[in-house]
């Protein structure tokens, strides 16, 4: 049930989902003791984020080597093809390259793609994954609490959302 004419409203849906996802992670108005947005810019958190940029791709390669290899190959071939299409040498010489209209169009399209891609992934991360994972974590904590004392260690983006779910039960 795809409505091709509704594509111009996509930016509104993306913005709404990003707002909802960020509220799940950062809205602390109803909570006394919660993580604040400034907690995410502490040096140890930033270092952990940097390490995760290396750790998660390696984990993906180990857990699912075939899909990861396919993705890496496509990415590598695509990058190589774009470099060749733009007349690059692949050596990063830094010389100025005059572009024709098709090359300029390709560069513009890829620049727009590079800007929009993080927005799409942020929407997927903040809304879909975050909500689903918060519900699962809250359910697991509740089930474990029925058997005895519980210590739950959560990632920073899950703390407030899981706390809201647990307080609502």
N, C-alpha and C positions, 0 to 999 in steps of 0.2 A: 504494500500500500504506500507507494512512493509518490509524493506530490512534487514534481519538478518545478512547479511555479512557486512553491513555498521556500525556495532556497534563499530568497532575499530576506526572509525572516530568521535565518539561521543565526545571525549575529545576536539577535535578541535572546534566543534560546541558550546560546553559548554563554552570554553575559549572565543570564539568570542562573544557569547551572554553576558557573564560577562563583557567583555571589552566594548561592546556597551552600556550595562546598566549603568556601572559606568561612561561612558562618558556623558550619559544623566543627571546623577545626579551631576557630579563633573567637567565637562569640562567647564571652564569659560573664555576661550581665547577670545571669541567674545563679551564678556559682560563687561561692566564697573563696575557695582555695583552688585555683586553677592555673594552668599555664597561660602566660601572656605572650603576645607577639614578640616582645623583646627577648623572651627566653630562647627564641630560635636564632638569635644573632650572637650568641655567646661563642667564644673561641672553640670550645670542645664540640659544640654542635656543628659549627662550620667545618671543623676538621673531620668529623664523622660523615658529614655530607660529601666532602671531597673524596674520602676513602670509598664511600658507597658508589661514586661514579665509576670507580674501577672494579669494585667487588661485585656489583650486580651483573655487569656484562660477563664477567668471568664465570659467575654462578650460572648464568643462562647458557653459556657455552658448554659447561660441564653437564648440566641437567638435560639439555636438549641440543646436542651437538649438530644434528642434521638441520633443524630449522635455523639455528644460529648460523651455520655455515652458508646456507642458502641466502639468508639476509645479508651476511657480511660480503658474500660474493656479489650480490646485486648492488649493494652500496658501493663496493669497490669499482665494479664495472661502470656504474652510473657516474661516479666521480671522474673516472678516467675518460669516459665518453664526453662529459661536459668540458673537461679540460682540453681535450683534443678539438672539440667543436669551437671553442673560443680561441684556438691557436696557441694554447699554452704549451710549454716544453715539459711541464711536470717537474721542473727543477726549482721553481719558485724564484726565478730571476728578478722579478719585480719590475720588468720593463713595461712601459705603457703600451697597450694594445688598442689600436683603433678598431672599433666594432662596426659591423654593418648592421642594417636594420634587423635581420633575423637574429643575429648574435645579441643585439641589445634587447630584443623581445625575450629571448631565452634567459638572459641575465635578469631581466625584470621579473619574469615569471618565477624563476628560482628564488629570487630575493623575497617575493611575496610569499612563496611556499615556506621559506625558512622563517618568516615572521608568523605565519598562521599555524605552522606545525606545533609549536609549543602551546599555543592556545587550545588546540584540539586535545593534545595529550594532557594538559592541565585539567580540562573539563572531564576527561575520562578518569583521571587520577582522583581529583577532588570530589567528584560526585559518585560515580559508580563504585570504584574500589573503596573509597573511604567509608561511605555509608554501609556497604555490604560487610566490610571488615569490622566496623564498629559494632554492628548487630551480632556478628559471630563472636567477637571478643566478649561482649556483654553477656551473651548466652553462656559461653564457657565459664566465665567468672561466676555467674549465678549458679550454674550446675555444680561447680567446685565448692562454692560457699555452702551448699546444702550438705556437703559431706564433712565440712570442717572449716578451719581458718584458711584464708587465701592471701597470698601475696602475688599481685599481678604486676608484671613489668611490661609497660606499653611504650610504643613509639610516640614521639611528641605530638604528631598530628592526631593520634587516636585518643589521647587522654581526656580532653574535654567532651568529645562525642560519646565515648563510652561512659563517662561519669554522668552525663545527662540521661543516657538510657538506663543506667543502674538506679539513678535517683527517681526516675519515672516509674520503676517497677514497684 
